[in-house]
Amino acid sequence: MAVTHVYETPPEGVASDWTMPQNWDRFTDAEHATWDRLVAQQSRALDGLACSAFLSGLDILRLSKPGIPDLRELNARLGAATGWEIVAVPGVIPNQPFFEHLAERRFPAANFLRSADSLDYSEEPDMFHDLFGHLPTLTDPVFADFMMAYGKAGLRAEKLGATDYLGRLYLHTVEFGIVRENGSLRGFGAGMLSSYSETVHALTSPNVRRLTFDLSRVMQTDYLFDKFQPTYFVIDSFEHLLKVTSQTDFGPIYERLQGQPLLAADAECEGDILAA
């Protein structure tokens, strides 16, 4: 399947800030049924594998309720928890408006759902990935503050021409991150937790390298879109991730990395620390 929901300019019916009405009433019975199958399938993978903030968020947002969520209802619950709001967008939008939304505590969610024959993997981030994968952790106050700090860092990176480095930080944490929790490793990344098979792979496979988080190493490491990740990075806590993002001067790191080659997703480097 070719990626089709990637845009450089707002399509018809989309505002200049890339937002659009969800038009919840237009979703078909078949789409609601596909959503329910996705939720039922992925929920099987979460017990003992997803972090506590994600599981608590599922309860707060009531994402187990049948049918595609109505953003009007979700926003009332999410806003009460952390002051965030979900805005519907047509798909993958440019960096600048994406960062602007995050910096203002708005999360852009794709307004389309994968087909029924692509339940376990969608080539592009869809509504299930965005709502089921991302929103539960946004009910956690610390992670919510991290996402806002990330948006602000993204706006600064845009001015420095360094968004590729910050994009790798996003992919290796927000999408595929693992956190230490009560002596165990638990997933919190949306790309991981919205895919049944990747959740199991990331947290149980003996063939995966799980490395202790290092900011420069993360920003220098490539990632895969068409296969499971061979390497995952483990943070100590959301508090640590927030501190790194909000208190680090990224400029010198960007300058240093510009003179170094991009590391392959499966690279093994001196100084790597395997997560216990």
N, C-alpha and C positions, 0 to 999 in steps of 0.2 A: 504494500500500500504506500503510495507516495504521500509525503506530507503536504497537506492542502490548506491548513489554517495558519499560515505564517504571512504576516502583513508588514508592509513598509509605510503605507498610508491607510487612513481609516476607510473601510468600505462603506457602501451605502447603508444608511441607517445607524451608523456608529458616530458618536460625538467626537469632537476634536481631542478630548482627553482619553479617547479610546473606549469609553464606557458605552453600554447599550442596555436597553430593557431586557430583563430575563425572559419576559413573555412566558411565564410558567404555564399558563393555560394552553399553550400551543404544543407542549410535549405530548406525544402520543402514548396510548396504552402500551405499545410495544417498547417504547423508550423507558417508561416507568418499570416495566417488567425486566428489562436489561439491567437497569440500576439495581433492582432488588436482587437479581442473580449475582451481580458484582459484589454487593454488600455481604450476601450470604457466603460467597466463596472466600472472600478475603478475611472475613471474621474468623474462619477456621484457622488461619495462620497466626492470629494475634496472641492467643493465650500463651504466656511465657516468653514471648518474643518482642512485643511492642513495649515501649517505655510507659511508665505510669501516667505521665502527662497526656500521652495520646489516648490511652484507654479512658481516663477521666474526661477528656474532651469529647469523646464519642458520646458519653452519657450527658454531658452538658448540652451538646448540640442536638442530641436525639437523632443521630444519623442512622439509627437502626429503624426509624419510622418508615413504613412502606412508601415507595415512590420517590422520584427526584425531589430533593428539598426545595422549598420555596424560599428564595433569598430574603423575602420580607420577614419570615419567621426566624431564619438563621441569624440575620443581622440583629434582631432584638436580643437573642441569647448571647451572641458573640460580643456585641457592644456592652452588655451588662458585665461580661466577664473581664474584658481587657480593653474596651474602647475601640476595637477594630471593626471594620466594615468590609463586606464582600461586595465587589463591583463586577458585573458581568462584562466580559470583553469577547471579541470574536475568535480569539486564539492567541498565538504567540505574537506579542507586540514589541515594538522597538525598546531598546534599553532605557532611554530617557523617560518616557512616560511610565514604564514599569517601576523604575527607581522612585519617581515622583510619587506614585501611588503608595509604595511601601513607606516612604518617608512621612506620609500623612496618615499612616495606619489604615490604609485601604489595600485589600488583597485582590488582585485581578484574577478572576476565575473564568476559564473558557466556557462559552455558552453552547457547547455541543457535546454529545455523548458518543463514545466509540460504538461500533456496530456489535451486534450480538455474536458475531463469529470472531471477535477479537477480545474476548473477555479477560484473558490473562495478560495481554500485552497490547498497548497502543503505541504506535510509532510516534505520535505527537501527544503532548499533554492535553487531556480532555477534561470534561467536567468531573468525572469520577476521580481522576488524579488530583485535581485542584481542591475539590470539596472534601472528599473522604481522606485524601492523603495529607493535605496541608492544614486544613482548618482545626482539627482537634488540638494540635500543639499550640495553635494561636490562642487557645483559652488559658494557656499557662502564662502568667504575667511576665516572667523573666524571658521566656522565649519570644513573647510578643514584643518586648522591648528590644531584643536582639534583632528581630526582623526590621523594626523601624530604624535601628542603628545601621543595619546593612543597607537599607535604602538610601540613607544619607551618605554612607561611604560610596555607594554606587554613583551618586551624583558627582561626588568629588573625583571618582575614577574616570568618569566620562570626560571631565575637563583635562585630565592627564593622559587620556588615550590608553588607559590601563584596565579597561573593563574585562579583558580576557582573564586576567589574574583573579579579579574578584568573582568572575563567573565560575572559575574552578573552585573557589571557596564555597560558593552556593551549591554546586553540584556535589561536592564531597561532604557537605554538612546537611543543608536543607533538603536535598534530594536523597542522599544515600548515607547519611550520618548514623553512627552508633554511639550510645552513651553508656558509661558505667553506672550501674544502679544497684545498690545493695549487694555488691560483690559479683554481679552478673552483667553481661552485655545485653543491651536492649536496643532495638531499632527506633529511630525517630524520623528518618528521612522519608519524605513523601513518595519519591520514586520507588523506594523499597516497600513501604507499607501499603501502597496501592497495587502491588503485584504479589500475588500469593507465592509464586515460585521464587521470586527474588528475595522475599523475606526469609524463606527457609534457606535458600542458598547463602545469603549474607551472614546469617547467624549460626548456621549449623554445619556448613560444608567444611571438610578438612582441607580442601584445596584452595581456600581463600586466605589471603594475608590481611590481618586486622592490625593496623598500626596505631600507636599512640599519636594523637593529633599534634602536628607541628605546622604552624602557619605558613612558613616559607615552602616547606615540602608540599603542602596541600596546593598552594597557588601555582606550583611548578609542575604538578602532576596532571597528565591528560586523563580523560574518562571516555567510556564507551557508551554509545547510544543504541547499538544494535546487539549487544551481548551483555550478560551479567558482568558486573565489575569484578576484576581479579583482586583488587585492593580496596579496603574500606578503612576509614579513619575514625578513631574512637576518642570522644571528648570525655573529660572528667565530669562535666555538669553544664547545664545551660548557663549558669552564672559565669563559668569560665569562658564560654563562647561569647557572651555579652561583653565581658571585660576586654577580651581580645579585640573585638570589633569596635568598641566605643572608645578605647583608650590607646590603641596602637596608631602610630604615625605610619601609614602605609606607603608614603612617598619614597622613603629610602629602600623599602622592600621592593617596590616596583622597579626602581632604578637598578638594584642589584640583580634582579631576576631577568631584566632585559638583556643582560650579557650572558645568560646561561641557556642551554638547550631545554626544550620541553621534555619532561620525563615521560616515558611510556607508562600506560596505566598499570602494567605489571612489573615496573622497574623495581629492582632491589638496590638500595643505596646504603652506603656507610652511614651509620648514625640512626638508621631505622630502629625503632623499638616496638617489638611485638606487644600487642595489648594482652594482658593476662585475662 
